[in-house]
Amino acid sequence: MTDPLNDIELEIIENGEDDWVLFLHIMGIIIQAKGSVLTEDEAIAEATGTVLALCSKGYAQLGRYTGPTSFVPWSDAGEALRARLEDELENPPPGEDRVGNLMYIMLDILPDGQKARDEQSQ
């Protein structure tokens, strides 16, 4: 078994059981778990580290919501994924504001993520 999932990772995976998890929602999970007030930049940094860790373990995939039912996963990995996420966070698509952008960057929980959560819960 790999490293155990922390409480924040477990909650993110649970939230992604039936749907994609908004980056903004991940920020909220982190803020609530920390029990303190984080600045938006601090919450983004924490969320970035968390989602990249889940992706590096093969438990999730980042991407962008593009329409009523469309999620386009990013094929990047490692440092390329970090660079893509940072670029997407700093440069919202034309016509999209910062908050909207945080809602359209999403995390798709993969079967291995669900399996890791289930194994840890036993």
N, C-alpha and C positions, 0 to 999 in steps of 0.2 A: 504494500500500500504506500502511496505517496504521502507527502506531508499532509497532516490534517487541515481541513478547511477551518478558517476562523469564523466567528459569528457573523461578520459582515458578508463574507463570501457565501456562507450558508443561506443567509437571507436573500442575497441577490439571486442565487440559484433557485431558491423556492419561488421568488417572484417571477422567474423566467420559466416556470413549469408549463404555463399555458400560452405565453406570449413573449414578445421581445421586451427587454427591460430598457427603459429610456435612461440615457446618461444622466439626465436631470434627476430622475428617481434614485439612481445610484448615489448621487450627491446627497440626496435627502436621507437615505439609509445611513450614510456615513455620518452626517451631521447628527442624526438622532442617536446613533451608537456612541459617538464621542461625548455626548452629554454636554457639549459646550458650543459656543458660537464660533463657527469658522467663517472666515471671509469667503467670498465666492471663489477667489483664486486658490485659497487653501483647499476648499472642497473639490475644486476641479483637479488639483494636483493629487489629492488622496484618491479620488475616483479614477483618475488616469492610472495610477499605480495598481489599483485593485483590478481594473478590467484587463490591463496588460498581463498581470499575473495569472488571471483566469485563462486568458488566451494562450499564454505560454505553456500552461499545463494541459492544453487541449480540451478545456472544459467549456469554452465559449468562443464566439466569433463576433467581432465588431463589424458594423456596417451602418448603412444609412437607410432610413425609411424614406421611400420616394413616392408613395401614392397610397390610395385607399387600402391596399392589401400587399404592397410591395416592399420587401426588405432586400437590399442589395448588399451581400456580404463583401467585405474587403478581403482580398487574397494575400495581403501583406502579412509578414511575420517578423518577430524580433524587432530590431531597431527600425526597420522600414515601417512596421506597424506603429511604433511610437511616433515616428516622424509624421506619418499620415494623420494619426489622431490629433497631434498637436497642430498640424496645419488646418485640419477640419475645424478644430475648436477656435482657432484664431481668425479663420477666413470663412465665415458663413457664406453659403451660396447667395447669389444676387437675389434680393428681395426678402431674405430671411434675416430676422434679428437674432441677437445673441441667445435669448431665451428659447426661441423657436429652434435654433440650431441645437441647443442642448437637449431638446425633446426629440429631434430627428436623428441624432446619433444614438444608435441602439446596440444592445448586446443580445445575441442569440445564444441561449444555453444549449450546448450540444449534449447528446446522449451520455458521453463520458462524464460530463458535469453532473447530470442527474444521478448517474451510477455512483460517483464518488460521494455525493450527498447521502444517497440511500445506504451505502456501505458504512458510512460514518454514523448514521442514525441507529444502526443495529446494536 
